[in-house]
Amino acid sequence: MPVMVVDERKEPITGPYVVRMGGWTLERYLREAPEDQIWEFVRGEIIMHSPATAEHQRVTGFLYRLLQGYCEARGWGEVLMAPAALQVLPEVVREPDVFVVPPEEMERARGVPLTVRPALVVEVTSPATRGMDLGEKAAEYREAGIPEYWVVDRERQEVVAQWGTEVIRVREGRLISRAVPGFWLAVEWLFQEPLPPASACLQRILSEKAL
């Protein structure tokens, strides 16, 4: 279904946006949602996201390379990234930027939507999605029993980390995962311009213990 997002003058919107449309079923969403765009389904609504910026893609790719390289080196789990439909709750399908499937869930990581429970979910937020990422998504991931959730906010230069009802904001120093054994990163890496080489950061993660 072709959709064009326009302003009040009927001019195409070029900035970040989120569009919500009601009257959908999960079956229709799975049948019609495009595979190359971020469309989510939440309790009868579809949520369409604007195309990702280059800055968003760089941070997402950086995080994916760190997590993928770490999990591969340690033989622990599998790392996936958007667009990949994850059924968080019976009437909620999200497409997280990056998520880690633990070893015990890997055999079930097949088809659409994925019905696995990730160990860690990471969203790279923007002004258009911050309220959703920190609000309804955080509540959904907590309700689903996902043990760890990070929101990377480059504009505010902080990472919001959630473990159940515990939430902290980290602006500097090491952020240590509690769900992916031994994984950590220096929060400052995420806010450098340009981003540091992922390969060098991965070598540090693999060679230094998470303290």
C-alpha positions in Angstrom: 0.0 0.0 0.0 1.8 3.2 -1.2 2.0 5.9 1.5 3.3 9.4 1.2 3.7 11.5 4.4 3.1 15.2 3.7 2.7 18.4 5.8 -0.3 20.8 5.8 0.8 22.2 2.5 0.8 18.7 1.0 4.6 18.9 0.7 6.6 15.7 1.5 8.0 15.7 5.0 11.8 15.3 4.9 12.5 15.3 8.6 12.2 12.4 11.1 8.5 11.3 11.6 6.4 8.5 13.1 3.0 7.8 11.6 0.3 5.7 13.3 -2.7 4.2 11.5 -5.5 2.3 13.1 -7.8 -0.4 11.9 -5.2 -3.1 11.2 -5.0 -6.7 12.2 -1.8 -8.7 12.9 -2.6 -10.9 9.9 -2.8 -7.9 7.6 0.3 -6.4 9.0 2.3 -9.7 8.4 0.8 -9.8 4.9 1.3 -6.2 3.7 4.1 -4.7 5.7 7.1 -4.0 3.4 10.3 -6.0 4.2 12.6 -3.1 3.5 11.0 -0.5 5.8 10.4 -0.2 9.6 6.7 -0.9 10.2 5.6 -2.1 13.6 2.2 -3.4 14.8 0.8 -2.4 18.2 -2.7 -3.4 19.3 -4.5 -2.7 16.0 -2.2 0.1 14.8 0.6 0.1 12.4 3.5 2.5 13.2 5.6 3.7 10.2 9.0 5.2 10.8 10.8 7.6 8.5 13.9 6.4 6.7 16.9 6.2 9.0 19.5 8.9 8.9 23.1 8.2 8.1 24.0 9.0 11.7 21.5 6.5 13.0 22.8 3.9 10.6 26.4 4.4 11.6 25.6 4.0 15.3 23.4 1.0 14.7 26.0 -0.6 12.5 28.7 0.1 15.1 26.7 -1.6 17.8 25.9 -4.5 15.6 29.5 -5.1 14.8 30.6 -5.0 18.4 27.8 -7.3 19.6 28.1 -9.7 16.6 31.9 -9.9 16.8 31.7 -10.5 20.6 29.0 -13.2 20.4 30.8 -14.9 17.5 34.2 -14.9 19.4 32.6 -16.2 22.6 30.3 -18.7 20.9 27.3 -17.1 22.6 24.0 -16.4 21.0 23.1 -14.6 17.7 22.8 -10.9 16.9 20.0 -9.6 14.6 19.0 -6.1 13.5 16.1 -4.2 11.8 14.2 -4.7 9.8 13.4 -8.0 11.7 9.9 -8.4 13.1 9.9 -9.5 16.7 6.7 -10.4 18.4 7.2 -8.9 21.8 3.6 -9.6 23.1 0.6 -11.3 21.5 -0.6 -7.9 19.9 2.7 -6.2 19.7 5.4 -6.6 16.9 8.4 -4.4 17.1 11.5 -4.1 14.9 14.4 -3.2 17.3 17.5 -1.7 15.9 19.7 -4.5 17.3 18.9 -7.4 19.5 20.8 -10.4 20.9 19.2 -13.9 20.8 20.5 -16.1 23.7 21.8 -19.6 22.9 18.7 -21.3 24.3 16.4 -19.4 21.9 18.5 -19.7 18.7 16.7 -22.7 17.4 13.4 -20.8 17.5 14.8 -17.8 15.6 13.0 -18.5 12.4 10.3 -17.1 10.2 8.2 -14.0 10.6 7.5 -12.8 13.1 10.2 -14.0 15.4 8.8 -15.3 18.7 12.1 -15.5 20.6 12.8 -13.6 23.8 16.0 -11.6 23.3 18.6 -11.3 26.1 19.3 -7.7 25.1 17.4 -5.1 22.9 19.0 -1.9 21.8 17.2 1.1 20.2 19.0 4.1 18.8 16.6 6.9 19.5 15.8 10.3 17.9 13.7 13.2 18.8 10.8 11.7 16.8 11.0 8.3 18.6 12.4 9.2 22.1 9.0 9.2 23.8 8.1 5.8 22.3 11.5 4.2 23.0 11.6 5.4 26.6 7.9 4.9 27.3 5.7 2.3 25.6 8.6 0.2 24.2 10.3 0.1 27.6 7.0 -1.0 29.2 6.4 -3.7 26.5 9.9 -5.1 26.8 9.6 -5.2 30.6 6.2 -6.9 30.4 7.6 -9.4 27.9 10.4 -10.4 30.4 13.2 -9.2 28.2 16.0 -8.9 30.8 17.9 -5.9 29.4 17.1 -2.9 27.2 19.3 0.0 26.1 18.3 3.2 24.5 21.2 5.1 22.9 20.4 8.8 22.7 23.1 10.6 20.7 21.4 14.0 21.0 21.5 13.9 24.8 24.8 11.8 24.8 23.5 9.2 27.2 22.5 5.6 27.2 19.4 4.7 29.2 19.7 1.1 30.5 16.7 -0.9 31.8 16.8 -4.1 33.8 13.2 -4.9 34.9 12.1 -1.9 37.0 15.7 -0.6 37.4 16.6 2.2 35.1 19.9 4.1 34.9 21.3 6.8 32.7 25.0 6.5 31.7 26.9 9.4 30.2 30.5 8.1 30.5 32.5 5.1 31.6 31.7 1.4 31.0 28.2 0.1 30.5 28.3 -3.6 31.4 25.7 -6.0 30.1 24.0 -8.1 32.7 22.4 -10.3 30.1 25.2 -11.0 27.6 28.0 -12.5 29.8 31.2 -10.4 29.7 30.1 -7.8 27.2 30.7 -4.2 27.9 31.3 -1.0 26.0 32.6 2.5 26.8 29.7 4.8 26.4 31.9 7.6 25.0 32.5 5.5 21.9 28.9 6.0 20.8 29.2 9.8 20.8 32.5 10.3 19.1 32.7 12.1 15.8 33.6 10.1 13.8 32.9 6.8 15.5 36.0 4.9 16.5 37.0 1.8 14.5 34.7 -1.0 15.6 37.5 -3.6 15.2 39.7 -1.8 17.7 36.9 -1.4 20.2 36.0 -5.1 19.9 39.5 -6.1 20.6 39.4 -4.1 23.8 36.2 -5.7 24.8 37.5 -9.2 24.2 40.8 -8.5 25.9 39.6 -6.6 29.0 37.3 -8.1 31.6 34.0 -6.3 32.3 34.6 -4.9 35.8 
